[in-house]
């Protein structure tokens, strides 16, 4: 979130912003009875969040280990999505992420086109792909072009309903159990944040 809003990553520099008093109104996203600011997910990203929570150690190496191991064992699912007056099915969804901001964190951009104050939430779905495409997936993800990856679907709306085949979800990286029916709604410009 700090990176998306260009808030310095150093605590002292971030705290000094308080004295400048410049504020910006950003959207928050309601997901059933909870809220998130950056991303929430129900696919592989939720799986990683749960496995990382269970891991005995922390840090980027643990995270990468969990992700790499999970890539081979995670089973993709089908998701039914309602938005506007449309209904669609995401077949073999692997990454299924609701995004208000551009990245998960650590400069991993899952939704490079997201704007935190445009009144919209994006659903980014990367379908299960053959192993041969793994280098391409990594390239597009790390170069902020995941929307160009041929297995990516992108839905943008102010309200989205998703039927999740299981109850594992992550909200801004924190694992949580939720109902199978997820109601996602943008609360436009509902949070005032101090920014540079």
C-alpha positions, 0 to 999 in steps of 0.5 A, a space after each residue: 500500500 505504501 509503495 502504491 501511494 508513494 509513501 516512503 518505506 523508511 519509517 522515519 521518512 514516512 512519519 515525517 509526512 504527518 507534518 506535511 498534512 497532504 491528504 488523499 481520499 482512497 477507496 476501500 473494498 468491502 468483502 462480505 463483513 470485512 474490508 481490504 485496501 490492497 488485495 484479497 484472493 481466493 486462489 493460489 494467493 490465498 493458499 500461499 497465505 494460509 501455508 505461510 501462516 502455518 510455517 515455523 519461520 518467516 521471511 522472503 525465503 520461507 515465502 518463496 519456498 511455500 510458493 514453489 512447493 505449492 505450485 506443484 501441489 495446488 489444484 485450480 478450481 472453477 469460479 462463478 462470477 457475477 458483475 454488472 448484469 453479466 455472469 461468467 465462469 473462470 475455468 481452472 482459476 489459479 490466481 484469483 485476486 481482487 485488486 484495489 491497488 497495483 501489487 501484492 507487495 515487494 513490487 510483485 504487480 498483480 494488477 498494474 492498471 488498478 487505481 486506488 481511487 477510481 471507484 472500481 475493483 479489478 478481478 485478476 484471474 490467471 488460469 492454470 497453465 502448462 509448465 512450459 509457460 512458467 518462465 513467461 508467467 514470471 516475466 509478465 508478473 515481474 515486468 508489470 504486464 500480467 494482463 498481457 499473459 495469455 492465461 489472464 482474465 481481467 474484470 473491472 466493476 464496482 460490485 462483484 459476486 464470486 462463488 468460491 468452491 472453498 472457504 479459504 481467503 486472504 485479505 491484504 495477505 492475512 488468511 481468513 475463512 469466509 462464506 462460499 459466496 463473496 460479495 465485493 463492493 467498492 466504497 468510493 473515496 472512503 479513507 483519508 490517507 496522508 501521502 507525499 
